[in-house]
Amino acid sequence: MLIYGGYISEKAEYMKDILALNLETNQWEILYHHGGDKEPEGRSNFAMVEHKGSLLIFGGTNGSKTLNDMWMFDLASKTWTIIENK
């Protein structure tokens, strides 16, 4: 199971990390830790799907505005690519 983003109320912070939970061992792994040169801004309430070894995320909110962008995360190279930004 893969998890991206979300909101931590104690820190008032929108996250950018990607975590993986191994459902057989119940062990978490950090696949991506924020801080790269090219990455989407932290968000919640977005759509995400896995497709051919990549995660696609669309939209959501950063707390002050509704986002209308699409990003792709390559699970093999662990890099982000912006697909569309309106």
N, C-alpha and C positions, 0 to 999 in steps of 0.2 A: 504494500500500500504506500502511495506517495502523497506527501503533503507539501503544499507551497503556501507561503504567506500567512496571513491572518493578523489578528490584532491582540496585543498584550496590554490589557487595561492598566495593570500596575505601572507599566513604563510609558503608557500612552504612545505606543510605537507600533507602526505597521511593518510587518516582517517581510524579508526577501529570501529567506533560506528555503532549501528543499530538503525534506527528511524522508527517509524510507523506513518502514516498519516491516521486518521479516515476520510474517504471520505464523510461521512454524516455530520460531525461537523466541518471539516477542522482544527482539533486539532492535534498537533504533540505530540508524546510520545517517550521518549528515552527508548528503550528496553534494550540496552546494551551500557555502557560507557567504553571505552578502559581502560586498566590498570590491567587486570587479569593476573594471572601467566601463563596461557596457552591460547594463542590467536594467530590468524594469523597476519602477519605484514600488515600494511596499504597498500592499493593498489587501482588502478583504472583499467579500461578496462578488467574486469573479467566477468565470467559467473556466474549467481546465479539462483537457482530454489528453490521453497518451495516444500517439499515432506513429507507427514505424520507428520506434526508438527515440522519439522526441515528445516533450510535453508542450502543448499549446495552451497559452492562457490569454483570455480576452476580458477586457473591461474591469469592472469593480469600482471601488472607491478608495481614496487615500485619506478620507476623513473630511476633506474640504471640497473635493470635487468628484464628479463621476468621470471615470476613465474610459476612453474609447480607443484603446490600443490593443494590438495583438503581438505577442512575443512567442518565440520558439526556443526551448531549451533542449539541446542535444545531450542525451543521457550518456553517450560514449565520450564525447570530448568535454562535456561539462561547460559548454559555452552558450551564451544567449545571443539571439539574433532578433532584431525587431522586424516584424512582418508588415505592420501597418500602424500608423500613428495619425489620428485625426484630431 
